[in-house]
Amino acid sequence: MRLTTKGRFAVTAMVDLAKHQDKGPVALATIAERQNISLSYLEQLFSRLRREGLVSSVRGPGGGYRLGRPMDEITIAEIVEAVDEPLDTTQCGGKENCQNDHICSTHHLWSNLNVRMMEYLDSVTLGAVVRGEIKRVVSRRRPKKKKANETGELAACEAC
């Protein structure tokens, strides 16, 4: 599973918009330049974001975009879903026909991961990202076991 450029760029552009809208509507060309994103790509994304009410457009001289709601009322999940970003780790797209039209033995594992990812993205607001409240999580994975190599030295075991 990967979050593609569509979802990542939509979130990045929304963060930029939220940071700069206090000076008035923000032009997509300005966001495109600051974030190094194609203007035509941003236009497609913002069309979808506008349809979902996450942004509103202002026409005319000095026009551009504003957030459709306060940034603390917009979740990252809403942004990702608005641009039709599929976050699906299952092999079958959730249809439960992974293995010869039957559910595979790992389907529920990946399906549950999908739920957890969306729960996390739904718990994070645009405002929290703008304010820098999202901190790096340190992995709680167990360290790799050490295994003696041919010379008797301990080395990280890749299979462990």
C-alpha positions in Angstrom: 0.0 0.0 0.0 1.2 3.4 -0.9 -0.4 6.8 -0.6 0.1 8.2 -4.1 0.9 11.7 -5.2 -2.8 12.6 -5.4 -3.4 12.2 -1.7 0.0 13.6 -0.6 -0.2 16.6 -2.9 -3.8 17.3 -1.8 -2.7 17.3 1.8 0.4 19.4 1.1 -1.6 22.0 -0.9 -4.3 22.2 1.8 -1.6 22.8 4.5 -0.1 25.6 2.3 -3.6 27.1 1.8 -4.3 27.0 5.5 -1.0 28.7 6.4 -1.5 31.5 3.9 -5.2 32.2 3.7 -5.1 34.9 6.5 -3.9 37.3 3.8 -6.9 36.6 1.6 -7.7 34.1 -1.1 -4.7 32.1 -2.2 -4.0 31.5 -5.9 -3.3 28.0 -7.0 -0.4 29.3 -9.1 1.2 30.5 -5.8 0.7 27.2 -4.1 2.0 25.4 -7.2 5.2 27.5 -7.1 5.8 27.2 -3.4 5.2 23.4 -3.3 6.6 22.6 -6.7 3.4 20.9 -7.8 2.0 21.2 -11.4 -0.6 23.9 -11.6 -2.8 21.7 -13.9 -2.6 18.9 -11.3 -3.6 21.2 -8.5 -6.5 22.5 -10.5 -7.8 18.9 -10.8 -7.3 18.3 -7.1 -9.0 21.5 -6.0 -11.9 20.9 -8.2 -12.6 17.7 -6.2 -11.8 19.5 -2.9 -14.3 22.2 -3.8 -17.0 19.7 -4.6 -16.6 18.2 -1.2 -16.8 21.7 0.5 -13.3 21.6 1.8 -12.3 24.7 -0.1 -14.2 27.6 -1.7 -13.2 29.6 -4.7 -13.1 33.4 -5.0 -13.3 34.8 -8.5 -11.9 37.9 -10.0 -8.8 40.0 -9.3 -7.2 38.9 -6.1 -9.2 35.7 -6.3 -8.1 32.2 -5.3 -9.1 29.7 -2.7 -10.0 29.7 0.9 -10.7 26.8 3.3 -14.4 25.8 3.2 -14.4 25.2 7.0 -12.1 26.0 9.9 -8.9 24.0 9.6 -9.6 22.3 13.0 -12.8 20.9 11.5 -11.1 19.3 8.4 -9.5 15.9 8.9 -6.7 14.5 6.7 -8.9 11.5 5.9 -11.5 13.9 4.4 -8.8 15.4 2.2 -7.5 12.1 1.0 -11.1 10.8 0.4 -12.1 13.9 -1.5 -9.4 13.3 -4.1 -10.5 9.7 -4.4 -7.3 8.3 -3.0 -7.6 4.6 -2.5 -6.0 3.5 0.8 -6.4 -0.3 0.4 -3.9 -2.9 1.4 -6.0 -5.8 0.4 -5.2 -7.7 -2.8 -8.8 -7.7 -3.9 -9.8 -4.1 -3.3 -12.0 -5.2 -0.4 -14.2 -7.5 -2.5 -13.2 -10.6 -0.6 -12.4 -12.5 -3.9 -8.7 -12.5 -3.4 -8.0 -16.1 -4.1 -10.0 -17.8 -6.9 -13.1 -15.8 -6.0 -12.8 -16.7 -2.3 -11.4 -14.7 0.6 -7.7 -15.3 1.2 -6.2 -16.3 4.6 -4.7 -12.8 5.1 -7.7 -10.7 3.9 -8.8 -9.7 7.4 -5.3 -8.7 8.4 -5.0 -6.2 5.5 -8.6 -5.1 5.8 -8.1 -4.3 9.5 -5.0 -2.3 8.6 -7.1 -0.2 6.2 -9.5 0.6 9.0 -6.6 1.6 11.4 -5.0 3.8 8.7 -8.3 5.7 8.1 -9.0 5.9 11.8 -5.6 7.6 12.3 -6.0 10.0 9.3 -9.5 10.8 10.6 -8.0 11.7 14.0 -5.6 14.2 12.6 -6.9 17.7 11.7 -5.5 20.0 9.1 -5.0 22.5 12.0 -2.9 20.0 13.9 -0.6 19.6 10.9 -0.4 23.4 10.3 0.6 24.0 13.9 3.2 21.2 13.8 1.5 19.1 16.4 2.1 15.9 14.6 5.3 14.3 15.9 7.3 11.4 14.7 6.4 8.1 16.3 9.3 6.0 17.3 8.9 2.4 16.3 8.0 0.0 19.1 9.2 -3.0 17.1 11.5 -5.4 18.8 15.1 -5.1 17.8 16.4 -7.7 15.3 17.9 -10.8 17.0 21.6 -11.2 16.7 23.0 -14.3 15.0 26.5 -15.5 14.8 28.1 -15.5 11.4 30.7 -17.8 10.0 33.5 -16.1 12.0 31.5 -16.2 15.2 30.7 -12.5 15.2 27.2 -11.4 16.1 25.3 -9.7 13.2 21.7 -8.6 12.7 19.6 -11.5 11.5 17.6 -10.4 8.5 15.2 -13.4 8.8 14.4 -12.7 12.4 
